Amino acid sequence: MSATASSTDPSPAPSLAQLYLGFAQISMSAFGGALPWARRVLVEDRAWLESDDFTDTLALCQFLPGPNIINLSIVVGSRFRGPVGALCGFLGLMGVPVILAIGLGALYGRYGQLEALRGIFAALGAAAAGLVITTAAKMAVPIVKRQPFVGIPVIVGGFIMAGLLRWPLPLVLVILAPASIILAWRLRR
Amino acid sequence: MKELAAVLGALAAQFAILSLLAFGGANTVVPEIHRNAVDVHHWMSDRDFANLFAIAQAAPGPNALITTLVGFKAAGIAGALVATIAFCLPAGLLVFAVIGVWDRIQQSPWRAAVQAGLGPVTVGLVAASAFLLTRGADRGIGLAAITAATAAIAYFTRLNPLWALGAAAVLGALGLVH
């Protein structure tokens, strides 16, 4: 846990089994993307992280290479229960989905026809996009309230660069991260 | 047998490298996975890849499942496991090492500034991906309504959003939304 949470003494650290089950719950809910479910389960359902802890941890995972939510499972697992905890989080997140994906891959290999499923995929994709909108809003609110003069310009800047201009992520990070850190440093209290 | 070993070796090497290049998650290296699987190694057709990508998006679990499916198509169950582990392990070990150092410097003032600075960047990127996903998914008024309704339910109510996803899937299966 990071500094902000340890001072308020949140719920007790989850056990290995709870870590496995928590991340399994994330992955089994995550139709069309895992990020919204990671926040919902870790922050809202199980209260293992506070909202800002979640954003900070995700920021770190985003800054390092590799699949973000998988990295998140490793970070959260290792903070609570060390290397074995990291393994439990990872296996919880990936175990069942990998088996399911192999099953779906085998079905696809045999039938190769997805036309019937196309309508379902399209509707699920639309709903999943709605969940990401909500996640962005829920992550933004505490940051904007606490540090509006850093939060608002940087969030808007990131949205414009990555969303509207579609710049590649490394470019966005190289420009925006130092600018934002310097801004936060100068405005720190 | 020898051929299988060669394919597994190619999968392991390719995905281990991509693991350390995937800044921003699995979807950022999808074009490279596509190039390798379709153009370089001829493990599958263009259409196969598009369909496997759709499966990886819709199936429960992280988007990194595209690596599992590509590995499975290339070399069966062994390929699926090799590709998945190769894609997760190098980046996982890196993040594990970094988090140890990061948590040890918890009190340093510049860590606080880095954190205060990176948080909004992350939110901006999530907002951007929400925008891009919405634009890609909402090809009609019905689909846009599903996006809006799901976002509203997830933001304003305590209802589990799985109900919204389930309702969307049913509407989609019945061919009611376009």
Interface residues (C-beta under 8 A of the other chain):
Chain A: S2 A3 S27 M28 S29 A30 F31 G32 G33 A34 L35 P36 R40 D52 T55 D56 L58 A59 L60 C61 Q62 F63 L64 P65 G66 P67 N68 I69 I70 N71 I74 V75 S78 R79 P83 A86 F90 L93 M94 V96 P97 V98 L100 A101 I102 L104 G105 A106 Y108 G109 G112 L114 L117 G119 I120 F121 A122 A123 L124 G125 A126 A127 A128 A129 G130 L131 V132 I133 T134 T135 A136 A137 K138 M139 A140 I143 Q147 V150 G151 V154 I155 V156 G157 G158 F159 M161 A162 G163 L164 R166 P168 L169 P170 V172 L173 L176 A177 S180 I181 I182 L183 A184 W185 R188
Chain B: S19 L20 L21 A22 F23 G24 G25 A26 T28 N51 L52 A54 I55 A56 Q57 A58 A59 P60 G61 P62 N63 A64 L65 T68 L69 F72 K73 I77 A80 L81 T84 F87 C88 P90 A91 G92 L94 V95 F96 V98 I99 G100 W102 D103 Q106 Q107 P109 W110 A112 A113 V114 Q115 A116 G117 L118 G119 P120 V121 T122 V123 G124 L125 V126 A127 A128 S129 A130 F131 L132 L133 T134 G136 A137 D138 R139 L143 A144 I146 T147 A148 A149 T150 A151 A152 A154 Y155 P161 L162 A164 L165 A168 A169 L171 G172 A173 L174 G175 V177
